[in-house]
Amino acid sequence: MSLRIGQLLDRTPVKLNVSVDPDRACALADYAAIYAETYGAHEKPETLVPAMLEMFLSSDAGFKRARKALHARASKGDT
């Protein structure tokens, strides 16, 4: 049988601990407050950070190019 999507990859979350300076913590709290005003859903800043990182990484063209090159080198055995 053939499906449009392939088998899902491992989606087990990986926990990371990150320390931020007080200004960043305040900005994240403000973002969560604005998010709640906008969407009517209260989320903790730490719940929003993964989506923020995803958006940041997916919009960084330089990172995308460098990552593609990194993986190309790794597949050739170059590091």
PDB file of N, H, CA, C and O in Angstrom:
ATOM      1  N   MET A   1       0.852  -1.173   0.000  1.00  0.00           N
ATOM      2  CA  MET A   1       0.000   0.000   0.000  1.00  0.00           C
ATOM      3  C   MET A   1       0.895   1.233   0.000  1.00  0.00           C
ATOM      4  O   MET A   1       1.956   1.242   0.624  1.00  0.00           O
ATOM      5  N   SER A   2       0.468   2.248  -0.688  1.00  0.00           N
ATOM      6  H   SER A   2      -0.394   2.241  -1.195  1.00  0.00           H
ATOM      7  CA  SER A   2       1.229   3.491  -0.761  1.00  0.00           C
ATOM      8  C   SER A   2       0.395   4.633  -0.194  1.00  0.00           C
ATOM      9  O   SER A   2      -0.774   4.802  -0.543  1.00  0.00           O
ATOM     10  N   LEU A   3       1.007   5.403   0.675  1.00  0.00           N
ATOM     11  H   LEU A   3       1.956   5.266   0.959  1.00  0.00           H
ATOM     12  CA  LEU A   3       0.353   6.563   1.273  1.00  0.00           C
ATOM     13  C   LEU A   3       1.086   7.827   0.842  1.00  0.00           C
ATOM     14  O   LEU A   3       2.249   7.773   0.442  1.00  0.00           O
ATOM     15  N   ARG A   4       0.406   8.952   0.924  1.00  0.00           N
ATOM     16  H   ARG A   4      -0.539   8.996   1.248  1.00  0.00           H
ATOM     17  CA  ARG A   4       1.038  10.227   0.553  1.00  0.00           C
ATOM     18  C   ARG A   4       2.186  10.597   1.486  1.00  0.00           C
ATOM     19  O   ARG A   4       3.171  11.195   1.053  1.00  0.00           O
ATOM     20  N   ILE A   5       2.066  10.250   2.747  1.00  0.00           N
ATOM     21  H   ILE A   5       1.266   9.764   3.099  1.00  0.00           H
ATOM     22  CA  ILE A   5       3.150  10.559   3.684  1.00  0.00           C
ATOM     23  C   ILE A   5       3.861   9.267   4.058  1.00  0.00           C
ATOM     24  O   ILE A   5       3.266   8.190   4.109  1.00  0.00           O
ATOM     25  N   GLY A   6       5.135   9.411   4.312  1.00  0.00           N
ATOM     26  H   GLY A   6       5.619  10.285   4.270  1.00  0.00           H
ATOM     27  CA  GLY A   6       5.907   8.263   4.752  1.00  0.00           C
ATOM     28  C   GLY A   6       5.721   8.039   6.244  1.00  0.00           C
ATOM     29  O   GLY A   6       4.988   8.771   6.909  1.00  0.00           O
ATOM     30  N   GLN A   7       6.391   7.026   6.757  1.00  0.00           N
ATOM     31  H   GLN A   7       6.987   6.431   6.217  1.00  0.00           H
ATOM     32  CA  GLN A   7       6.318   6.745   8.188  1.00  0.00           C
ATOM     33  C   GLN A   7       6.874   7.936   8.954  1.00  0.00           C
ATOM     34  O   GLN A   7       7.900   8.504   8.580  1.00  0.00           O
ATOM     35  N   LEU A   8       6.195   8.304  10.015  1.00  0.00           N
ATOM     36  H   LEU A   8       5.362   7.843  10.319  1.00  0.00           H
ATOM     37  CA  LEU A   8       6.623   9.440  10.821  1.00  0.00           C
ATOM     38  C   LEU A   8       7.939   9.142  11.513  1.00  0.00           C
ATOM     39  O   LEU A   8       8.179   8.033  11.991  1.00  0.00           O
ATOM     40  N   LEU A   9       8.780  10.153  11.553  1.00  0.00           N
ATOM     41  H   LEU A   9       8.585  11.054  11.165  1.00  0.00           H
ATOM     42  CA  LEU A   9      10.060  10.038  12.251  1.00  0.00           C
ATOM     43  C   LEU A   9       9.833  10.094  13.750  1.00  0.00           C
ATOM     44  O   LEU A   9       8.746  10.442  14.210  1.00  0.00           O
ATOM     45  N   ASP A  10      10.858   9.750  14.506  1.00  0.00           N
ATOM     46  H   ASP A  10      11.742   9.467  14.132  1.00  0.00           H
ATOM     47  CA  ASP A  10      10.792   9.819  15.970  1.00  0.00           C
ATOM     48  C   ASP A  10      10.440  11.244  16.388  1.00  0.00           C
ATOM     49  O   ASP A  10      11.136  12.194  16.030  1.00  0.00           O
ATOM     50  N   ARG A  11       9.372  11.382  17.138  1.00  0.00           N
ATOM     51  H   ARG A  11       8.806  10.610  17.429  1.00  0.00           H
ATOM     52  CA  ARG A  11       8.932  12.698  17.605  1.00  0.00           C
ATOM     53  C   ARG A  11       9.041  12.818  19.117  1.00  0.00           C
ATOM     54  O   ARG A  11       8.375  13.652  19.730  1.00  0.00           O
ATOM     55  N   THR A  12       9.874  11.990  19.711  1.00  0.00           N
ATOM     56  H   THR A  12      10.415  11.312  19.213  1.00  0.00           H
ATOM     57  CA  THR A  12      10.080  12.058  21.150  1.00  0.00           C
ATOM     58  C   THR A  12      10.781  13.366  21.480  1.00  0.00           C
ATOM     59  O   THR A  12      11.866  13.626  20.960  1.00  0.00           O
ATOM     60  N   PRO A  13      10.185  14.195  22.334  1.00  0.00           N
ATOM     61  CA  PRO A  13      10.825  15.468  22.670  1.00  0.00           C
ATOM     62  C   PRO A  13      12.184  15.274  23.338  1.00  0.00           C
ATOM     63  O   PRO A  13      12.396  14.315  24.081  1.00  0.00           O
ATOM     64  N   VAL A  14      13.081  16.184  23.064  1.00  0.00           N
ATOM     65  H   VAL A  14      12.909  16.963  22.461  1.00  0.00           H
ATOM     66  CA  VAL A  14      14.390  16.211  23.696  1.00  0.00           C
ATOM     67  C   VAL A  14      14.400  17.429  24.607  1.00  0.00           C
ATOM     68  O   VAL A  14      14.201  18.555  24.151  1.00  0.00           O
ATOM     69  N   LYS A  15      14.630  17.206  25.879  1.00  0.00           N
ATOM     70  H   LYS A  15      14.792  16.292  26.250  1.00  0.00           H
ATOM     71  CA  LYS A  15      14.596  18.306  26.834  1.00  0.00           C
ATOM     72  C   LYS A  15      15.936  19.042  26.841  1.00  0.00           C
ATOM     73  O   LYS A  15      16.998  18.431  26.962  1.00  0.00           O
ATOM     74  N   LEU A  16      15.862  20.349  26.709  1.00  0.00           N
ATOM     75  H   LEU A  16      14.999  20.846  26.610  1.00  0.00           H
ATOM     76  CA  LEU A  16      17.036  21.211  26.794  1.00  0.00           C
ATOM     77  C   LEU A  16      16.815  22.216  27.910  1.00  0.00           C
ATOM     78  O   LEU A  16      15.706  22.721  28.083  1.00  0.00           O
ATOM     79  N   ASN A  17      17.844  22.505  28.655  1.00  0.00           N
ATOM     80  H   ASN A  17      18.745  22.096  28.514  1.00  0.00           H
ATOM     81  CA  ASN A  17      17.779  23.545  29.675  1.00  0.00           C
ATOM     82  C   ASN A  17      18.529  24.758  29.151  1.00  0.00           C
ATOM     83  O   ASN A  17      19.685  24.658  28.741  1.00  0.00           O
ATOM     84  N   VAL A  18      17.864  25.901  29.169  1.00  0.00           N
ATOM     85  H   VAL A  18      16.925  25.982  29.502  1.00  0.00           H
ATOM     86  CA  VAL A  18      18.453  27.129  28.650  1.00  0.00           C
ATOM     87  C   VAL A  18      18.333  28.213  29.707  1.00  0.00           C
ATOM     88  O   VAL A  18      17.282  28.383  30.327  1.00  0.00           O
ATOM     89  N   SER A  19      19.403  28.931  29.901  1.00  0.00           N
ATOM     90  H   SER A  19      20.256  28.794  29.398  1.00  0.00           H
ATOM     91  CA  SER A  19      19.375  30.086  30.805  1.00  0.00           C
ATOM     92  C   SER A  19      19.353  31.345  29.963  1.00  0.00           C
ATOM     93  O   SER A  19      20.092  31.459  28.986  1.00  0.00           O
ATOM     94  N   VAL A  20      18.509  32.286  30.339  1.00  0.00           N
ATOM     95  H   VAL A  20      17.909  32.194  31.133  1.00  0.00           H
ATOM     96  CA  VAL A  20      18.437  33.559  29.628  1.00  0.00           C
ATOM     97  C   VAL A  20      18.660  34.687  30.619  1.00  0.00           C
ATOM     98  O   VAL A  20      18.426  34.534  31.818  1.00  0.00           O
ATOM     99  N   ASP A  21      19.116  35.824  30.103  1.00  0.00           N
ATOM    100  H   ASP A  21      19.306  35.948  29.129  1.00  0.00           H
ATOM    101  CA  ASP A  21      19.326  36.963  30.986  1.00  0.00           C
ATOM    102  C   ASP A  21      17.966  37.568  31.359  1.00  0.00           C
ATOM    103  O   ASP A  21      16.962  37.270  30.713  1.00  0.00           O
ATOM    104  N   PRO A  22      17.927  38.397  32.377  1.00  0.00           N
ATOM    105  CA  PRO A  22      16.649  38.961  32.842  1.00  0.00           C
ATOM    106  C   PRO A  22      15.872  39.714  31.761  1.00  0.00           C
ATOM    107  O   PRO A  22      14.642  39.654  31.729  1.00  0.00           O
ATOM    108  N   ASP A  23      16.574  40.419  30.882  1.00  0.00           N
ATOM    109  H   ASP A  23      17.572  40.469  30.908  1.00  0.00           H
ATOM    110  CA  ASP A  23      15.877  41.140  29.810  1.00  0.00           C
ATOM    111  C   ASP A  23      15.149  40.172  28.876  1.00  0.00           C
ATOM    112  O   ASP A  23      14.013  40.430  28.480  1.00  0.00           O
ATOM    113  N   ARG A  24      15.802  39.053  28.522  1.00  0.00           N
ATOM    114  H   ARG A  24      16.726  38.844  28.844  1.00  0.00           H
ATOM    115  CA  ARG A  24      15.183  38.049  27.663  1.00  0.00           C
ATOM    116  C   ARG A  24      14.002  37.398  28.364  1.00  0.00           C
ATOM    117  O   ARG A  24      12.973  37.145  27.738  1.00  0.00           O
ATOM    118  N   ALA A  25      14.139  37.124  29.660  1.00  0.00           N
ATOM    119  H   ALA A  25      14.975  37.329  30.168  1.00  0.00           H
ATOM    120  CA  ALA A  25      13.038  36.520  30.426  1.00  0.00           C
ATOM    121  C   ALA A  25      11.828  37.448  30.433  1.00  0.00           C
ATOM    122  O   ALA A  25      10.691  36.998  30.290  1.00  0.00           O
ATOM    123  N   CYS A  26      12.076  38.733  30.599  1.00  0.00           N
ATOM    124  H   CYS A  26      13.000  39.099  30.715  1.00  0.00           H
ATOM    125  CA  CYS A  26      11.002  39.726  30.587  1.00  0.00           C
ATOM    126  C   CYS A  26      10.351  39.792  29.209  1.00  0.00           C
ATOM    127  O   CYS A  26       9.127  39.855  29.100  1.00  0.00           O
ATOM    128  N   ALA A  27      11.167  39.779  28.164  1.00  0.00           N
ATOM    129  H   ALA A  27      12.161  39.728  28.253  1.00  0.00           H
ATOM    130  CA  ALA A  27      10.639  39.819  26.801  1.00  0.00           C
ATOM    131  C   ALA A  27       9.789  38.584  26.512  1.00  0.00           C
ATOM    132  O   ALA A  27       8.743  38.685  25.871  1.00  0.00           O
ATOM    133  N   LEU A  28      10.232  37.428  26.979  1.00  0.00           N
ATOM    134  H   LEU A  28      11.082  37.346  27.500  1.00  0.00           H
ATOM    135  CA  LEU A  28       9.452  36.201  26.774  1.00  0.00           C
ATOM    136  C   LEU A  28       8.127  36.251  27.535  1.00  0.00           C
ATOM    137  O   LEU A  28       7.100  35.803  27.025  1.00  0.00           O
ATOM    138  N   ALA A  29       8.149  36.786  28.735  1.00  0.00           N
ATOM    139  H   ALA A  29       8.984  37.150  29.150  1.00  0.00           H
ATOM    140  CA  ALA A  29       6.912  36.937  29.506  1.00  0.00           C
ATOM    141  C   ALA A  29       5.966  37.905  28.805  1.00  0.00           C
ATOM    142  O   ALA A  29       4.760  37.666  28.748  1.00  0.00           O
ATOM    143  N   ASP A  30       6.512  39.001  28.270  1.00  0.00           N
ATOM    144  H   ASP A  30       7.492  39.195  28.317  1.00  0.00           H
ATOM    145  CA  ASP A  30       5.694  39.953  27.518  1.00  0.00           C
ATOM    146  C   ASP A  30       5.113  39.302  26.275  1.00  0.00           C
ATOM    147  O   ASP A  30       3.950  39.523  25.939  1.00  0.00           O
ATOM    148  N   TYR A  31       5.916  38.502  25.592  1.00  0.00           N
ATOM    149  H   TYR A  31       6.862  38.322  25.864  1.00  0.00           H
ATOM    150  CA  TYR A  31       5.437  37.815  24.391  1.00  0.00           C
ATOM    151  C   TYR A  31       4.274  36.898  24.744  1.00  0.00           C
ATOM    152  O   TYR A  31       3.275  36.851  24.026  1.00  0.00           O
ATOM    153  N   ALA A  32       4.403  36.170  25.848  1.00  0.00           N
ATOM    154  H   ALA A  32       5.214  36.208  26.431  1.00  0.00           H
ATOM    155  CA  ALA A  32       3.325  35.275  26.284  1.00  0.00           C
ATOM    156  C   ALA A  32       2.055  36.063  26.593  1.00  0.00           C
ATOM    157  O   ALA A  32       0.952  35.612  26.284  1.00  0.00           O
ATOM    158  N   ALA A  33       2.210  37.244  27.204  1.00  0.00           N
ATOM    159  H   ALA A  33       3.106  37.610  27.455  1.00  0.00           H
ATOM    160  CA  ALA A  33       1.048  38.079  27.512  1.00  0.00           C
ATOM    161  C   ALA A  33       0.376  38.566  26.224  1.00  0.00           C
ATOM    162  O   ALA A  33      -0.850  38.557  26.117  1.00  0.00           O
ATOM    163  N   ILE A  34       1.180  38.988  25.255  1.00  0.00           N
ATOM    164  H   ILE A  34       2.177  38.995  25.342  1.00  0.00           H
ATOM    165  CA  ILE A  34       0.636  39.450  23.979  1.00  0.00           C
ATOM    166  C   ILE A  34      -0.006  38.283  23.228  1.00  0.00           C
ATOM    167  O   ILE A  34      -1.043  38.452  22.585  1.00  0.00           O
ATOM    168  N   TYR A  35       0.597  37.119  23.306  1.00  0.00           N
ATOM    169  H   TYR A  35       1.439  36.982  23.828  1.00  0.00           H
ATOM    170  CA  TYR A  35       0.032  35.916  22.705  1.00  0.00           C
ATOM    171  C   TYR A  35      -1.357  35.644  23.289  1.00  0.00           C
ATOM    172  O   TYR A  35      -2.300  35.350  22.554  1.00  0.00           O
ATOM    173  N   ALA A  36      -1.472  35.746  24.613  1.00  0.00           N
ATOM    174  H   ALA A  36      -0.706  35.986  25.209  1.00  0.00           H
ATOM    175  CA  ALA A  36      -2.765  35.513  25.278  1.00  0.00           C
ATOM    176  C   ALA A  36      -3.801  36.535  24.822  1.00  0.00           C
ATOM    177  O   ALA A  36      -4.954  36.181  24.576  1.00  0.00           O
ATOM    178  N   GLU A  37      -3.401  37.792  24.710  1.00  0.00           N
ATOM    179  H   GLU A  37      -2.465  38.080  24.910  1.00  0.00           H
ATOM    180  CA  GLU A  37      -4.323  38.835  24.233  1.00  0.00           C
ATOM    181  C   GLU A  37      -4.763  38.557  22.798  1.00  0.00           C
ATOM    182  O   GLU A  37      -5.926  38.754  22.445  1.00  0.00           O
ATOM    183  N   THR A  38      -3.830  38.103  21.985  1.00  0.00           N
ATOM    184  H   THR A  38      -2.885  37.943  22.271  1.00  0.00           H
ATOM    185  CA  THR A  38      -4.096  37.884  20.569  1.00  0.00           C
ATOM    186  C   THR A  38      -4.971  36.664  20.320  1.00  0.00           C
ATOM    187  O   THR A  38      -5.917  36.719  19.534  1.00  0.00           O
ATOM    188  N   TYR A  39      -4.651  35.558  20.998  1.00  0.00           N
ATOM    189  H   TYR A  39      -3.882  35.514  21.637  1.00  0.00           H
ATOM    190  CA  TYR A  39      -5.312  34.290  20.716  1.00  0.00           C
ATOM    191  C   TYR A  39      -6.278  33.828  21.797  1.00  0.00           C
ATOM    192  O   TYR A  39      -7.005  32.854  21.604  1.00  0.00           O
ATOM    193  N   GLY A  40      -6.292  34.520  22.935  1.00  0.00           N
ATOM    194  H   GLY A  40      -5.701  35.311  23.092  1.00  0.00           H
ATOM    195  CA  GLY A  40      -7.183  34.124  24.012  1.00  0.00           C
ATOM    196  C   GLY A  40      -6.772  32.835  24.697  1.00  0.00           C
ATOM    197  O   GLY A  40      -7.566  32.228  25.415  1.00  0.00           O
ATOM    198  N   ALA A  41      -5.548  32.419  24.480  1.00  0.00           N
ATOM    199  H   ALA A  41      -4.903  32.912  23.896  1.00  0.00           H
ATOM    200  CA  ALA A  41      -5.024  31.194  25.090  1.00  0.00           C
ATOM    201  C   ALA A  41      -3.781  31.549  25.887  1.00  0.00           C
ATOM    202  O   ALA A  41      -2.833  32.114  25.342  1.00  0.00           O
ATOM    203  N   HIS A  42      -3.777  31.229  27.151  1.00  0.00           N
ATOM    204  H   HIS A  42      -4.547  30.770  27.594  1.00  0.00           H
ATOM    205  CA  HIS A  42      -2.630  31.529  28.009  1.00  0.00           C
ATOM    206  C   HIS A  42      -1.613  30.397  27.923  1.00  0.00           C
ATOM    207  O   HIS A  42      -1.918  29.244  28.225  1.00  0.00           O
ATOM    208  N   GLU A  43      -0.420  30.744  27.514  1.00  0.00           N
ATOM    209  H   GLU A  43      -0.172  31.681  27.269  1.00  0.00           H
ATOM    210  CA  GLU A  43       0.685  29.786  27.411  1.00  0.00           C
ATOM    211  C   GLU A  43       1.875  30.330  28.179  1.00  0.00           C
ATOM    212  O   GLU A  43       2.128  31.534  28.185  1.00  0.00           O
ATOM    213  N   LYS A  44       2.595  29.442  28.820  1.00  0.00           N
ATOM    214  H   LYS A  44       2.389  28.463  28.816  1.00  0.00           H
ATOM    215  CA  LYS A  44       3.822  29.848  29.506  1.00  0.00           C
ATOM    216  C   LYS A  44       4.890  30.144  28.454  1.00  0.00           C
ATOM    217  O   LYS A  44       4.886  29.549  27.377  1.00  0.00           O
ATOM    218  N   PRO A  45       5.800  31.059  28.765  1.00  0.00           N
ATOM    219  CA  PRO A  45       6.871  31.355  27.800  1.00  0.00           C
ATOM    220  C   PRO A  45       7.628  30.105  27.363  1.00  0.00           C
ATOM    221  O   PRO A  45       7.957  29.962  26.185  1.00  0.00           O
ATOM    222  N   GLU A  46       7.907  29.205  28.295  1.00  0.00           N
ATOM    223  H   GLU A  46       7.640  29.322  29.251  1.00  0.00           H
ATOM    224  CA  GLU A  46       8.671  28.004  27.937  1.00  0.00           C
ATOM    225  C   GLU A  46       7.910  27.096  26.974  1.00  0.00           C
ATOM    226  O   GLU A  46       8.516  26.278  26.282  1.00  0.00           O
ATOM    227  N   THR A  47       6.596  27.236  26.928  1.00  0.00           N
ATOM    228  H   THR A  47       6.104  27.900  27.490  1.00  0.00           H
ATOM    229  CA  THR A  47       5.789  26.478  25.971  1.00  0.00           C
ATOM    230  C   THR A  47       5.876  27.100  24.585  1.00  0.00           C
ATOM    231  O   THR A  47       5.769  26.398  23.579  1.00  0.00           O
ATOM    232  N   LEU A  48       6.070  28.406  24.527  1.00  0.00           N
ATOM    233  H   LEU A  48       6.157  28.977  25.343  1.00  0.00           H
ATOM    234  CA  LEU A  48       6.149  29.117  23.245  1.00  0.00           C
ATOM    235  C   LEU A  48       7.543  29.072  22.617  1.00  0.00           C
ATOM    236  O   LEU A  48       7.675  29.223  21.403  1.00  0.00           O
ATOM    237  N   VAL A  49       8.572  28.867  23.418  1.00  0.00           N
ATOM    238  H   VAL A  49       8.465  28.744  24.405  1.00  0.00           H
ATOM    239  CA  VAL A  49       9.947  28.920  22.914  1.00  0.00           C
ATOM    240  C   VAL A  49      10.200  27.920  21.779  1.00  0.00           C
ATOM    241  O   VAL A  49      10.829  28.311  20.795  1.00  0.00           O
ATOM    242  N   PRO A  50       9.755  26.660  21.846  1.00  0.00           N
ATOM    243  CA  PRO A  50      10.018  25.763  20.714  1.00  0.00           C
ATOM    244  C   PRO A  50       9.452  26.286  19.390  1.00  0.00           C
ATOM    245  O   PRO A  50      10.108  26.172  18.355  1.00  0.00           O
ATOM    246  N   ALA A  51       8.254  26.854  19.409  1.00  0.00           N
ATOM    247  H   ALA A  51       7.720  26.946  20.250  1.00  0.00           H
ATOM    248  CA  ALA A  51       7.681  27.410  18.187  1.00  0.00           C
ATOM    249  C   ALA A  51       8.479  28.623  17.717  1.00  0.00           C
ATOM    250  O   ALA A  51       8.652  28.827  16.516  1.00  0.00           O
ATOM    251  N   MET A  52       8.964  29.425  18.658  1.00  0.00           N
ATOM    252  H   MET A  52       8.824  29.259  19.634  1.00  0.00           H
ATOM    253  CA  MET A  52       9.777  30.584  18.309  1.00  0.00           C
ATOM    254  C   MET A  52      11.086  30.135  17.650  1.00  0.00           C
ATOM    255  O   MET A  52      11.507  30.709  16.645  1.00  0.00           O
ATOM    256  N   LEU A  53      11.717  29.121  18.213  1.00  0.00           N
ATOM    257  H   LEU A  53      11.374  28.655  19.029  1.00  0.00           H
ATOM    258  CA  LEU A  53      12.963  28.603  17.641  1.00  0.00           C
ATOM    259  C   LEU A  53      12.719  28.031  16.251  1.00  0.00           C
ATOM    260  O   LEU A  53      13.508  28.255  15.334  1.00  0.00           O
ATOM    261  N   GLU A  54      11.637  27.300  16.101  1.00  0.00           N
ATOM    262  H   GLU A  54      10.996  27.118  16.847  1.00  0.00           H
ATOM    263  CA  GLU A  54      11.294  26.734  14.793  1.00  0.00           C
ATOM    264  C   GLU A  54      11.131  27.841  13.761  1.00  0.00           C
ATOM    265  O   GLU A  54      11.661  27.745  12.654  1.00  0.00           O
ATOM    266  N   MET A  55      10.400  28.889  14.122  1.00  0.00           N
ATOM    267  H   MET A  55       9.969  28.967  15.021  1.00  0.00           H
ATOM    268  CA  MET A  55      10.177  30.004  13.198  1.00  0.00           C
ATOM    269  C   MET A  55      11.500  30.696  12.867  1.00  0.00           C
ATOM    270  O   MET A  55      11.755  31.027  11.710  1.00  0.00           O
ATOM    271  N   PHE A  56      12.330  30.912  13.870  1.00  0.00           N
ATOM    272  H   PHE A  56      12.123  30.643  14.810  1.00  0.00           H
ATOM    273  CA  PHE A  56      13.615  31.569  13.657  1.00  0.00           C
ATOM    274  C   PHE A  56      14.499  30.742  12.729  1.00  0.00           C
ATOM    275  O   PHE A  56      15.037  31.267  11.754  1.00  0.00           O
ATOM    276  N   LEU A  57      14.651  29.457  13.025  1.00  0.00           N
ATOM    277  H   LEU A  57      14.214  29.031  13.817  1.00  0.00           H
ATOM    278  CA  LEU A  57      15.530  28.609  12.229  1.00  0.00           C
ATOM    279  C   LEU A  57      15.012  28.430  10.806  1.00  0.00           C
ATOM    280  O   LEU A  57      15.801  28.388   9.862  1.00  0.00           O
ATOM    281  N   SER A  58      13.704  28.324  10.645  1.00  0.00           N
ATOM    282  H   SER A  58      13.063  28.358  11.412  1.00  0.00           H
ATOM    283  CA  SER A  58      13.150  28.111   9.304  1.00  0.00           C
ATOM    284  C   SER A  58      13.207  29.378   8.451  1.00  0.00           C
ATOM    285  O   SER A  58      13.096  29.297   7.227  1.00  0.00           O
ATOM    286  N   SER A  59      13.378  30.539   9.069  1.00  0.00           N
ATOM    287  H   SER A  59      13.469  30.605  10.063  1.00  0.00           H
ATOM    288  CA  SER A  59      13.425  31.784   8.304  1.00  0.00           C
ATOM    289  C   SER A  59      14.844  32.298   8.076  1.00  0.00           C
ATOM    290  O   SER A  59      15.026  33.331   7.432  1.00  0.00           O
ATOM    291  N   ASP A  60      15.842  31.601   8.590  1.00  0.00           N
ATOM    292  H   ASP A  60      15.694  30.762   9.113  1.00  0.00           H
ATOM    293  CA  ASP A  60      17.231  32.035   8.453  1.00  0.00           C
ATOM    294  C   ASP A  60      17.864  31.372   7.225  1.00  0.00           C
ATOM    295  O   ASP A  60      18.309  30.226   7.291  1.00  0.00           O
ATOM    296  N   ALA A  61      17.900  32.095   6.119  1.00  0.00           N
ATOM    297  H   ALA A  61      17.538  33.026   6.066  1.00  0.00           H
ATOM    298  CA  ALA A  61      18.406  31.549   4.861  1.00  0.00           C
ATOM    299  C   ALA A  61      19.875  31.140   4.966  1.00  0.00           C
ATOM    300  O   ALA A  61      20.273  30.115   4.412  1.00  0.00           O
ATOM    301  N   GLY A  62      20.675  31.925   5.664  1.00  0.00           N
ATOM    302  H   GLY A  62      20.352  32.758   6.114  1.00  0.00           H
ATOM    303  CA  GLY A  62      22.089  31.583   5.837  1.00  0.00           C
ATOM    304  C   GLY A  62      22.267  30.277   6.572  1.00  0.00           C
ATOM    305  O   GLY A  62      23.115  29.462   6.209  1.00  0.00           O
ATOM    306  N   PHE A  63      21.470  30.074   7.604  1.00  0.00           N
ATOM    307  H   PHE A  63      20.782  30.736   7.899  1.00  0.00           H
ATOM    308  CA  PHE A  63      21.522  28.820   8.356  1.00  0.00           C
ATOM    309  C   PHE A  63      21.130  27.653   7.459  1.00  0.00           C
ATOM    310  O   PHE A  63      21.777  26.606   7.486  1.00  0.00           O
ATOM    311  N   LYS A  64      20.073  27.824   6.665  1.00  0.00           N
ATOM    312  H   LYS A  64      19.547  28.674   6.643  1.00  0.00           H
ATOM    313  CA  LYS A  64      19.618  26.742   5.785  1.00  0.00           C
ATOM    314  C   LYS A  64      20.730  26.327   4.818  1.00  0.00           C
ATOM    315  O   LYS A  64      20.989  25.138   4.635  1.00  0.00           O
ATOM    316  N   ARG A  65      21.389  27.322   4.197  1.00  0.00           N
ATOM    317  H   ARG A  65      21.178  28.288   4.346  1.00  0.00           H
ATOM    318  CA  ARG A  65      22.473  27.015   3.257  1.00  0.00           C
ATOM    319  C   ARG A  65      23.627  26.310   3.965  1.00  0.00           C
ATOM    320  O   ARG A  65      24.140  25.302   3.479  1.00  0.00           O
ATOM    321  N   ALA A  66      24.030  26.848   5.115  1.00  0.00           N
ATOM    322  H   ALA A  66      23.614  27.667   5.510  1.00  0.00           H
ATOM    323  CA  ALA A  66      25.158  26.265   5.850  1.00  0.00           C
ATOM    324  C   ALA A  66      24.822  24.863   6.350  1.00  0.00           C
ATOM    325  O   ALA A  66      25.679  23.979   6.350  1.00  0.00           O
ATOM    326  N   ARG A  67      23.599  24.662   6.769  1.00  0.00           N
ATOM    327  H   ARG A  67      22.902  25.379   6.769  1.00  0.00           H
ATOM    328  CA  ARG A  67      23.201  23.339   7.264  1.00  0.00           C
ATOM    329  C   ARG A  67      23.192  22.321   6.132  1.00  0.00           C
ATOM    330  O   ARG A  67      23.625  21.183   6.308  1.00  0.00           O
ATOM    331  N   LYS A  68      22.697  22.738   4.967  1.00  0.00           N
ATOM    332  H   LYS A  68      22.345  23.663   4.824  1.00  0.00           H
ATOM    333  CA  LYS A  68      22.685  21.852   3.808  1.00  0.00           C
ATOM    334  C   LYS A  68      24.111  21.455   3.444  1.00  0.00           C
ATOM    335  O   LYS A  68      24.386  20.287   3.169  1.00  0.00           O
ATOM    336  N   ALA A  69      25.017  22.432   3.443  1.00  0.00           N
ATOM    337  H   ALA A  69      24.794  23.381   3.667  1.00  0.00           H
ATOM    338  CA  ALA A  69      26.426  22.161   3.134  1.00  0.00           C
ATOM    339  C   ALA A  69      27.052  21.253   4.188  1.00  0.00           C
ATOM    340  O   ALA A  69      27.828  20.355   3.861  1.00  0.00           O
ATOM    341  N   LEU A  70      26.712  21.489   5.439  1.00  0.00           N
ATOM    342  H   LEU A  70      26.081  22.219   5.704  1.00  0.00           H
ATOM    343  CA  LEU A  70      27.228  20.660   6.526  1.00  0.00           C
ATOM    344  C   LEU A  70      26.830  19.204   6.337  1.00  0.00           C
ATOM    345  O   LEU A  70      27.658  18.303   6.475  1.00  0.00           O
ATOM    346  N   HIS A  71      25.562  18.979   6.022  1.00  0.00           N
ATOM    347  H   HIS A  71      24.890  19.711   5.910  1.00  0.00           H
ATOM    348  CA  HIS A  71      25.083  17.608   5.833  1.00  0.00           C
ATOM    349  C   HIS A  71      25.658  16.987   4.563  1.00  0.00           C
ATOM    350  O   HIS A  71      25.898  15.780   4.517  1.00  0.00           O
ATOM    351  N   ALA A  72      25.877  17.794   3.545  1.00  0.00           N
ATOM    352  H   ALA A  72      25.683  18.774   3.582  1.00  0.00           H
ATOM    353  CA  ALA A  72      26.492  17.278   2.309  1.00  0.00           C
ATOM    354  C   ALA A  72      27.918  16.814   2.589  1.00  0.00           C
ATOM    355  O   ALA A  72      28.343  15.755   2.127  1.00  0.00           O
ATOM    356  N   ARG A  73      28.657  17.638   3.365  1.00  0.00           N
ATOM    357  H   ARG A  73      28.312  18.498   3.740  1.00  0.00           H
ATOM    358  CA  ARG A  73      30.026  17.246   3.723  1.00  0.00           C
ATOM    359  C   ARG A  73      30.031  15.992   4.584  1.00  0.00           C
ATOM    360  O   ARG A  73      30.876  15.116   4.402  1.00  0.00           O
ATOM    361  N   ALA A  74      29.102  15.902   5.510  1.00  0.00           N
ATOM    362  H   ALA A  74      28.415  16.614   5.657  1.00  0.00           H
ATOM    363  CA  ALA A  74      29.039  14.749   6.409  1.00  0.00           C
ATOM    364  C   ALA A  74      28.718  13.484   5.634  1.00  0.00           C
ATOM    365  O   ALA A  74      29.246  12.418   5.952  1.00  0.00           O
ATOM    366  N   SER A  75      27.863  13.580   4.623  1.00  0.00           N
ATOM    367  H   SER A  75      27.434  14.446   4.365  1.00  0.00           H
ATOM    368  CA  SER A  75      27.506  12.389   3.846  1.00  0.00           C
ATOM    369  C   SER A  75      28.658  11.916   2.971  1.00  0.00           C
ATOM    370  O   SER A  75      28.724  10.746   2.592  1.00  0.00           O
ATOM    371  N   LYS A  76      29.577  12.847   2.650  1.00  0.00           N
ATOM    372  H   LYS A  76      29.524  13.797   2.958  1.00  0.00           H
ATOM    373  CA  LYS A  76      30.775  12.491   1.868  1.00  0.00           C
ATOM    374  C   LYS A  76      31.905  12.000   2.762  1.00  0.00           C
ATOM    375  O   LYS A  76      32.929  11.525   2.272  1.00  0.00           O
ATOM    376  N   GLY A  77      31.718  12.116   4.073  1.00  0.00           N
ATOM    377  H   GLY A  77      30.886  12.502   4.471  1.00  0.00           H
ATOM    378  CA  GLY A  77      32.752  11.715   5.012  1.00  0.00           C
ATOM    379  C   GLY A  77      33.661  12.841   5.428  1.00  0.00           C
ATOM    380  O   GLY A  77      34.586  12.620   6.209  1.00  0.00           O
ATOM    381  N   ASP A  78      33.431  14.055   4.931  1.00  0.00           N
ATOM    382  H   ASP A  78      32.680  14.235   4.296  1.00  0.00           H
ATOM    383  CA  ASP A  78      34.217  15.232   5.324  1.00  0.00           C
ATOM    384  C   ASP A  78      33.590  15.807   6.587  1.00  0.00           C
ATOM    385  O   ASP A  78      32.366  15.815   6.723  1.00  0.00           O
ATOM    386  N   THR A  79      34.397  16.276   7.490  1.00  0.00           N
ATOM    387  H   THR A  79      35.391  16.269   7.379  1.00  0.00           H
ATOM    388  CA  THR A  79      33.871  16.949   8.694  1.00  0.00           C
ATOM    389  C   THR A  79      34.641  18.191   9.007  1.00  0.00           C
ATOM    390  O   THR A  79      34.335  18.877   9.981  1.00  0.00           O
TER     391      THR A  79
END
